[in-house]
Amino acid sequence: MPMMEKRALTDLEAEDRKPQSDEARSAFAPVGGVETVPAPEVEQPTSEFTIPQGLRIPPAPPEADTSAFTHPQSYHHSAFTPAEGIPKVRLTKDAPWQDRMRTMLRTPVTDRPASEPTQRHEDEGPAVPRVLDLTLRIGELLLAGGEGAEDVEAAMFAVCRSYGLDRCEPNVTFTLLSISYQPSLVDDPVTASRTVRRRGTDYTRLQAVYQLVDDISAEEIDVSLEEAYRALAQIRRNRHPYPGWALTMASGLLAGAASVLVGGDTPVFIAAMLGAMLGDRLAWLCAGRGLPEFYQFLVAAMPPAAMGVALTLSHTSTVSGSAVITGGLFALLPGRALVAGVQDGLTGYYITAAARLLEVMYFFVAIVVGVLTVLYLGVQLGAQLDPDVALQITERPEAQILASMALSLAFAVLLQQERGSVLMVTLNGGVAWAIFGALHFAGDISPVAATAVAAGVVGLFGQLFSRYRFSSALPYITAAIGPLLPGSSTYFGVLSIAQNDVQGGLGALTRAAATAMAIAIGVNLGSEISRLLLRVPGAAGRRAAKRTRGF
C-alpha cells in the first residue's frame, strides 16, 4: 500500500512537470543518454534605446482621464522669460477710457487682463451679433467724422469690452471697419464688417458719439443695447448746428481774416470775403449735381483767384491781389485730413495714412489747377503779379492776432463744432499765431520750425481741453491750426509756375508741403507729450511699436 501511494505521488509530480500542451514538444528533443553540446553564443544587435543593465525604471502611474489639450508625458517644455521680464498691465478706473483702451490695443491678446463687463442686462450673456453691429456703427460715425484710426479702434474696443466681449480685435482702414470676436480657443470666431460710404464734417456729432462711448464704458451709468441704439439713431437724426448760409458766411470770414494775416487791409478783406463766398456757393452747386470732391475744390478755388486778378488789373496794389488769392486758399486747404493722415502714419496705421495723404494730395492738386488756370489767364491779360513784392508783409501783431482768432472762429463754424467749445478753439488759434509770430518775426527762426512749435502747443492744449470735456481732441485742434496753414507758400508756388518759373514754383510748393508736415507732426507730438507727462495718476502707459533697427 505505501508503494502504491509513493508511485501515485511520483506520477502527480511528473504530471506537473509536463508541458500544458502537446505543441510545446519539439521534434528535436534530445534523446535520453545523449549528451547535448551548448550552442555557441552569437552576439545579437541591440537598439540604441535599450535600457542599460542595472537601471531601475519606476512603474508608470495609472492612466487618468485627461483633456485633449493636456501635454503628453513625453512632452517637456522649458519656460523662457525675457531678460526684461513680462510687463504687467495695470489699468485703473480713474484713467480716461481712451488711455485704457489704447493700452489694451497695444497689448497682445494673451496678456490682456480680463475685466468685468460694465453693462450687464442679460442673464444669458451678451447678444454677440448686436454688440458687434453697434460697435461697427459707432466706429463708422467716428471714422466718417475724420477721427484717427487708433482712436476709432479704441472706441470700438471700449464698446465691446463694456458689453462683455473681451477677446475681440477691431481693424480700421480708410473705408472699411471690421471686428472679430472669439469666445474661446475652441470656438469659431465671429466676424463682422462695415463700409464707410460717405464722409462728412460734423464735430458736434463726433462729440456726441464720444459722450455715448464714455457713458457705455462707465460703471455708474447703465446703458442697455436698446438705449445705445436709440441714442445712436438720435445722433444720426440731429441736424447740423449751423445752417448753410452761416457756413457760407464763415467761409468768407475765414478768407478775409487770412488776407489780413498776410498784409491785407479793409478793401482786401471785403474782396477776399466775397471771392470765398462765391467759391463756396459754386462748390455746393457742384456737390448737388453729384460731382466728385476733386472738381468741387477746383471750382471753389477759381473765384478768389479771379477776384485777386481783377484787383491787379484795376491798377491797385500788387500786394492786394496776392493777399486776396492767399486768403481764398486758406479756406480750401485740407488741414483736417492732413493732420489725421500724419497721425495715422505716426501711430503705425500706414495703409490708412497712405489713403488719407493721397486724398490730401488730390485736393491740393485740384486747388493748384483751379488757381493756376485763373492766374495763367490773368498773366495773359497783363496782370502784374510779382511774388517778390507780395512777400514783404508788414508786422502788425495786434491786428494779426485778432485776425487769427477770427480765422479759427470761422474754421470752427465750418467744421460744425459744438457751440460750447468755439470760444476755447478761438483762444487756442490766437495763442498759436502769437507763438509763431514771436518765434519767426521776433526770434528770427525758420517759419517751418516756428510752425512746428506752434502746432505742438496747439496739440498740447487740445489734449488738455479734450480731457477736461471728456471728448475728442480734434474739435480743439483742427480749427486752431487754421492760421498756420501754408496758404501764402502755395500761392507763390502756383504763381511762379504760371509765370514759367517752374523751378521756383516747385521750391515754393515744397516749402508749403514741409510746413504742412510740420503742422501735422507738431500736433501729434504735442498730443503725445500731454499723454506722457500729464497722465492721470495710476494710468497705464501705451505700448509703442519696437524700432526695426534698420531692417
ABEGO torsion letter per residue (X at the ends): XAAAAAAAAAAAAAAAABBABAAABBAABBBBGBBBBBBBBBBBBBBAABBBBGBBBBBBBBBBBBBAABBBAABBBBBBBBAAEBBBBBBBAABBAAAAAAAAAABBAAABBBBBBABBABAAEBBAAAAAAAAAAAAAAAAAAGBBAAAAAAAAAAAAAAAGBABBBBBBBAABBBBBBBABAABBBBBBBBBBABBBBBAAAAAAAAAAAAAAABAABBBBAAAAAAAAAAAAABBBABBAAAAAAAAAAAAAAAAAAAGBBAAAAAAAAAAAAAAAAAAAAAAAAGBBAAAAAAAAAAAAAAAAAAAAAAGBBAAAAAAAAAAAAAAABBAAAAAAAAAAAAAGBAAAAAAAAAAAAAAAAAAAAAAAAAAAAAAAAGBBBBAAAAABBBBBAAAAAAAAAAAAAAAAAAAGBBAAAAAAAAAAAAAAAAAAAAAAAAAGBBAAAAAAAAAAAAAAAAAAAAAAAGBBAAAAAAAAAAAABBAAAAAAAAAAAAAGBAAAAAAAAAAAAAAAAAAAAAAAAAAAAAAAAABBBGBBBBBBBBBAGGX
